[in-house]
């Protein structure tokens, strides 16, 4: 079995897995980074959203051999060490999660937006977040959380 070296959350990890293994399974089953969740397995729901080179992508369809070239991978665990990222705090303040299952993907999708556009309009938030499915329908609270995080980030600068 080949060994793949991955840069995840600014740490180098070696994964001894078969070629074709999805990054999602490498994260969860081989490296113990279980914050990224499995849901649909076909990149449609967004629950498994992570960042690769600062772009939001679906981990369920990425094959590990395509990411062993030094790309920077960031998971929900890498967003902040203490859970104090403005989005994480805003998620709590807005009571965004209901069941919570899709929330890591929601937060990572929102983080990608705020990294590129720290002060998005409500319409820009809705447009950017519309690819993440929430079975509980907490979309309005998610939008509110992104707005709160945007306000917090803009006040900090």
N, C-alpha and C positions, 0 to 999 in steps of 0.2 A: 504494500500500500504506500503511495507517495506521501511525503510530508509537505504541507503547504505552510509558508510563513505569511502571516497576515498582520497588518497594522490596524489594531482595533482599539479605539479610545486612547490613542497615543502609547500603546503597549504592543510589543511584538509577541505574537502567539504562534506556536507551531501546532498544526492539526494533521494528524495521521488519519486521513480519510480517503475513500475511493474517489476517483475522478467522477465528476458528475453530481457529487453531493451538493445539495443546496446550502448556501451560506446560512440560511435560517437554521438548518439542522446542525451545522458546525457550531454556530453560536450557542444554541440551546443544549444540545446533547453532548457535544465534545468539549466545549469551553465553559459551560455552566453560566453563560450570560442569558438568563431566562426572561429578561424584560421584554424582548422582542417576541411577539406572540404569533402563533400559527392560526389561520382561520380558513381561507378559501383554497390556498395552495396554487392559485392561478393568477396572482397579481391583480385581482379585481377589487378587493375590499380595502386594502391599505393597512390592515392591522399590523403587518410585518415591516412597516416603513422604517428604514434606517437611512443614514447618509453615506454616500460614497463620494469622496472628494467634494464634500459640501452640497451634494445634490440628493434630494430625496429619491430613494429607490425601494423596490419591493424585494426583500431578502429571500422570499420563497422561491423565486425563479432564477436567482443568481447562482451560478455554479462556482464552487470554490476555486477551481483552477483559473478562472477569469479574474480573480481578485488577488492573486498572489504576486502581483507586480508592483507592490509598493503603494497602491491606492490607500488613502486614508478612510477607514471605516469608522463611523460613529454610531453607537447604539444609544438607547435611552439611558443606559448606565453611564455613558460618557458625557451626558448633557451637563451634569454637575456632580461633584463628589458628595455633597451633603443634601441633595434634593432641594437646593435653594435657587435654582434657575428661575428667572422671572416667570417663565411659562408654568413651571411646576407650582410655584406659589399662587399664580393666577388661577390655575386649575382648581386648587383648593378653595380659593376665595369665591370663585364663581360656581362652586359645587358642580363642576362639569361632568364628572363621571356618574353613571348610574350603576351599571354592572361593572364598568371599568375595563372590560376586555380590550376594546379598541383604543384605549387611551394612550398607550405608548406610541402607537402609530400616528394618532392624532397629534400628539405633542411633537413628535419628530417632523411631521409635515408642517406644523406651525413654526417650528424652529427654523426650518429652511426658508420659510417666507420672511420671518423677522430678521434673519441673517442678511437677506438680500434687500429687504424693504422694512426698515425699523418702524415706519409709521404708515402702515397700509390703511386704506379706507375700508369701510365695512364691506363694500362690494368686492374689493380685492381679496379680503379675507374669505368671503363666501366662495369666490371663484377658485382660490387656491386650495381651499379645504374640501371642495365638493367631491374629490375623488376618494375620500375615506368614508367607508360605510359604518354607521352606528346602528346596531339593532335596536337600541333603546331610544333612539331619536333625540339625543341630547344636543342637537346641532345648535340651538340658540345659546345654550350655556357654553358650548365650545367657542362660538363666535365671541361671546362676552369675555371669556378667558383670554383669547388672543388680543382683544382690545385692551384688556387690563394689562397684559404683559407688555404690549406696545407702549402704553402710557408709562409704565414703570421704567422701561428701557429708555424712553425719550427723556424722562426726568433725570435719569442717572448720567446722561451725557451732557 
